[in-house]
Amino acid sequence: MSETDEIVKKKSRKPTDGAFRQQRLPAWQPVLTPRTALPTFFVIGIIFTPIGGLLFWSNTRVVEIKLDYTNCYKYSSPVYLSKHQYTFQISQELNTSSFEPPAYHYQETSTFLNSNWQNPNNLSIPQCIIDFTVPQTMEPPIFIYYRLTDFYQNHRQYINSFDAGQLLGDAQSPPGSNCGPLRITDNGSNIYPCGLIANSMFNDTRSNLTSVNGATDMTFDFSATGIAWPTDKEKYAPTKYTPDSVVPPPNWAQRYPDGRYDADHPPPDLSQDESFMVWMRVAALPDFRKIWGRFGHGWKKEKSIREINRRECY
């Protein structure tokens, strides 16, 4: 073999001879014909039809009350909700038309405060008071959801508008560039938590539900713990920021003295705020609902419950 042949052989990119390297392994490709495809579809249908029926049956056993309080602010005196503003999904054969429709009214000023919502400035919080009937026993656990429509959490820039390191407790200065316009203020202060998602967090407050048709009122305490995914909790940790090194997002500023954190009102511990974690898990569609609270005890049939909240709620 000449020297030229040896050089050509060394530079060759030809794979090593073999069935696998040279793609000579035996192969099988199915040919779909009506005779082979139709039995396959029938078998799959027979398997999944009872599964679908079981899921449908389970869904019909869920008791759900949907109340739309979007326009509550228009009424200072109690008015009944129209039929398209509320829905009762019940598992028993009950005539819901025999129950009094839900009613709501608005109070411009009130002393209502939610213990989970910091309000050192003693802001007056408007209330929407809703009276509605629970048509049948609701077995625990019972959940409250809020629902938003035409809110595009799936927008590309919105989805990326947060700093993962900051949420894990790192004192990023400045925060990550993904936070965009809500990264630092005009005077150079870092925003915590930064980004569009945190700034636009759903901030309606709510009271616990109260039964008002008995001899004495009975309150049903809903908890905001145990509502976030365990995997989401791993993304948050107490912040290492000092109160004087960061400021709250613009939409949070009214809740703090002079719109700033201080020693008495430090940055929130996001690792304990499961409502914030739920909001930060962005929705894939513009119409979505997110869990607001959970209750672990049963309700009795045909109780009138009073709920204080705003906008739209499940």
C-alpha positions in Angstrom: 0.0 0.0 0.0 1.4 3.3 -1.0 1.8 6.3 1.3 -1.0 8.1 -0.5 -3.4 5.2 0.1 -2.6 5.2 3.8 -3.4 9.0 4.1 -6.7 8.5 2.3 -7.6 5.6 4.6 -6.8 7.6 7.7 -9.0 10.6 6.5 -12.0 8.4 5.6 -15.2 9.0 7.5 -16.7 5.7 6.5 -18.3 4.0 9.5 -16.8 0.7 10.7 -18.3 -2.2 8.7 -21.1 -3.9 10.7 -24.8 -4.5 10.6 -25.5 -1.7 13.1 -23.1 0.9 11.7 -24.1 0.2 8.1 -27.8 0.1 8.9 -28.3 -3.5 7.8 -30.3 -4.6 10.9 -33.6 -6.3 10.2 -36.6 -3.9 10.4 -40.4 -4.2 10.5 -42.8 -1.5 9.4 -46.5 -2.0 10.0 -48.8 -1.5 7.1 -52.1 -0.1 8.3 -55.1 -1.5 6.6 -58.8 -1.5 7.6 -58.5 -5.1 8.7 -55.7 -4.3 11.1 -56.6 -0.8 12.2 -60.3 -1.2 13.0 -59.8 -4.0 15.5 -57.1 -1.9 17.2 -59.4 1.1 17.6 -62.2 -1.1 18.9 -60.0 -2.7 21.5 -58.7 0.7 22.7 -62.2 2.0 22.8 -63.4 -0.9 24.9 -60.6 -0.3 27.3 -61.0 3.4 27.8 -64.8 3.7 27.6 -65.4 2.4 31.2 -62.5 4.6 32.4 -64.1 7.7 30.8 -67.5 6.7 32.3 -65.9 6.4 35.7 -64.4 9.8 35.5 -67.7 11.3 34.3 -69.5 9.7 37.2 -67.0 11.0 39.6 -67.3 14.5 38.2 -71.1 14.5 38.6 -70.7 13.8 42.3 -68.7 17.0 42.8 -70.8 19.8 44.4 -69.8 23.2 43.0 -71.2 26.7 43.5 -70.0 29.3 41.0 -70.6 33.0 41.8 -69.7 35.9 39.6 -69.2 39.1 41.6 -67.6 41.2 38.8 -70.4 43.9 38.9 -70.9 43.9 42.7 -69.4 47.4 43.0 -72.5 48.9 41.2 -74.9 48.0 43.9 -75.0 49.6 47.4 -78.2 47.7 48.3 -78.6 44.0 48.0 -79.7 42.7 44.6 -80.1 39.2 43.3 -77.6 37.8 40.8 -79.0 37.1 37.4 -79.1 33.5 36.2 -75.9 33.7 34.1 -74.0 35.0 37.2 -74.3 31.9 39.3 -74.3 28.1 38.8 -75.2 25.2 41.1 -73.7 21.8 40.3 -75.1 19.3 42.7 -75.1 15.5 42.8 -78.6 15.0 44.0 -82.0 15.5 42.3 -82.8 18.8 43.9 -84.8 21.6 42.4 -82.4 24.5 42.8 -85.1 26.9 41.5 -86.8 26.5 44.9 -83.8 28.2 46.6 -83.5 31.9 46.8 -81.0 33.2 44.3 -77.7 34.5 45.6 -77.6 38.2 46.4 -74.8 40.7 46.8 -74.1 44.3 47.6 -71.1 46.6 47.9 -69.8 48.6 50.8 -67.4 51.4 49.8 -65.7 51.7 53.2 -65.3 49.0 55.8 -63.0 47.8 58.6 -62.6 44.4 57.1 -59.1 43.1 57.3 -57.6 39.8 56.3 -54.9 38.5 58.7 -52.8 37.3 55.7 -52.8 40.8 54.1 -50.5 43.3 55.7 -52.3 46.7 56.1 -50.1 48.9 58.4 -51.6 52.0 56.7 -55.1 51.0 57.8 -56.5 51.3 54.3 -60.2 51.2 53.9 -61.0 48.0 52.0 -64.3 48.0 50.0 -66.3 44.8 50.4 -68.7 42.8 48.3 -71.0 40.9 50.6 -72.6 37.8 49.0 -75.4 35.8 50.5 -76.1 32.4 49.0 -77.6 29.0 49.9 -75.7 25.7 49.9 -78.3 23.3 48.5 -76.8 20.1 49.8 -74.1 18.7 52.2 -70.6 19.4 50.9 -68.2 16.8 52.1 -64.6 17.8 53.0 -62.3 18.8 51.7 -64.0 22.0 50.4 -62.1 24.4 48.2 -62.5 28.1 47.2 -61.2 29.1 43.8 -61.0 32.4 42.0 -61.5 32.6 38.3 -60.1 35.2 35.8 -61.0 35.6 32.1 -59.0 37.2 29.3 -55.9 37.4 31.5 -53.0 36.2 29.4 -50.6 34.7 31.8 -49.3 32.7 28.9 -47.7 35.7 27.2 -44.1 34.9 26.5 -42.6 38.0 28.2 -45.0 37.6 31.1 -44.0 34.0 31.7 -40.3 34.8 32.0 -40.7 37.9 34.1 -39.3 36.7 37.4 -35.9 36.0 39.0 -35.6 32.4 40.2 -32.5 33.1 42.3 -34.2 36.0 44.0 -37.2 33.8 44.9 -34.8 31.2 46.4 -33.6 33.9 48.8 -30.5 35.2 47.0 -29.9 39.0 47.5 -29.6 39.7 43.8 -28.4 43.2 43.1 -29.7 44.1 40.7 -32.3 41.4 40.1 -32.2 39.3 36.9 -32.8 41.1 33.6 -35.9 39.0 32.9 -37.8 41.2 35.4 -37.6 43.9 32.8 -39.2 47.2 33.7 -40.1 46.0 37.3 -36.5 45.1 38.1 -35.3 48.4 39.8 -37.0 51.7 40.5 -36.1 55.0 38.9 -33.9 55.9 41.9 -32.0 52.6 41.7 -33.7 50.6 44.4 -34.1 46.8 43.8 -37.7 45.5 43.7 -38.6 42.4 45.7 -40.2 40.3 44.4 -39.4 41.6 40.9 -41.2 41.0 37.6 -44.6 41.3 36.1 -46.0 38.1 37.6 -45.5 39.2 41.2 -46.6 42.7 40.5 -49.9 41.6 39.0 -50.8 39.0 41.8 -54.5 38.6 42.4 -55.0 40.7 45.5 -58.7 40.5 46.3 -59.1 39.7 50.0 -61.7 37.5 51.5 -63.2 36.7 54.9 -64.1 33.2 56.0 -67.6 32.0 55.2 -70.3 32.5 57.9 -73.6 30.7 58.3 -76.3 33.2 59.2 -79.5 31.2 59.3 -79.0 29.6 62.7 -79.6 30.9 66.2 -75.9 32.0 66.2 -73.6 32.7 63.4 -71.1 29.9 62.6 -67.8 30.7 60.9 -66.0 28.3 58.5 -62.3 28.9 58.6 -60.6 28.5 55.2 -56.8 27.9 55.2 -54.4 29.2 52.6 -51.9 26.5 53.5 -51.6 23.1 51.7 -52.8 24.7 48.4 -49.4 24.8 46.6 -47.7 21.9 44.9 -44.8 20.4 46.9 -42.5 21.0 43.9 -43.4 24.7 43.9 -42.5 25.0 47.6 -38.9 24.0 46.7 -38.5 27.1 44.6 -38.8 29.6 47.5 -36.8 30.4 50.5 -36.6 33.3 53.1 -34.9 36.3 51.5 -31.5 37.5 52.4 -32.4 41.1 51.5 -32.5 43.6 54.4 -35.6 45.9 54.6 -33.7 49.0 53.5 -32.1 47.3 50.4 -35.4 46.6 48.5 -38.8 48.0 47.9 -42.1 46.3 47.1 -43.5 46.0 43.6 -45.6 49.1 42.5 -48.9 47.3 43.0 -47.9 46.3 46.6 -46.5 49.6 47.7 -49.8 51.0 49.1 -49.7 48.2 51.7 -46.5 49.4 53.3 -45.6 52.7 55.0 -44.3 55.2 52.5 -44.4 52.4 49.9 -41.2 50.8 51.4 -40.2 47.9 53.6 -38.9 48.7 57.1 -37.9 46.9 60.3 -41.5 46.6 61.4 -42.8 45.5 58.0 -39.9 43.6 56.4 -40.0 41.9 53.0 -42.5 39.0 53.0 -41.3 35.4 53.5 -42.4 34.0 50.2 -41.5 30.4 51.3 -44.6 30.6 53.6 -46.9 32.4 51.2 -48.6 29.6 49.3 -51.1 32.0 47.6 -48.2 33.7 46.0 -46.8 30.3 44.9 -50.1 29.4 43.3 -50.2 32.7 41.4 -46.6 32.3 40.2 -47.5 29.0 38.5 -48.7 30.7 35.4 -51.8 29.4 33.5 -51.6 28.0 30.0 -54.9 29.6 28.9 -56.3 33.1 29.2 -59.3 31.9 31.1 -58.3 30.0 34.3 -59.0 29.5 37.9 -56.6 29.1 40.9 -57.2 27.7 44.3 -57.7 30.3 47.1 -58.3 28.3 50.2 -59.4 24.9 51.6 -61.7 23.8 54.5 -61.5 20.5 56.2 -64.9 20.1 57.8 -68.4 19.4 56.3 -71.2 21.9 55.7 -74.8 21.1 56.5 -77.5 21.1 53.9 -79.4 24.3 53.0 -77.3 26.7 55.0 -77.1 30.3 54.0 -73.4 31.3 54.0 -72.1 34.9 53.8 -68.9 35.4 51.9 -66.9 38.7 51.7 -64.7 39.1 48.6 -64.4 40.8 45.3 -64.5 40.1 41.5 -65.3 36.5 40.5 -65.1 33.4 42.7 -65.8 29.6 42.5 
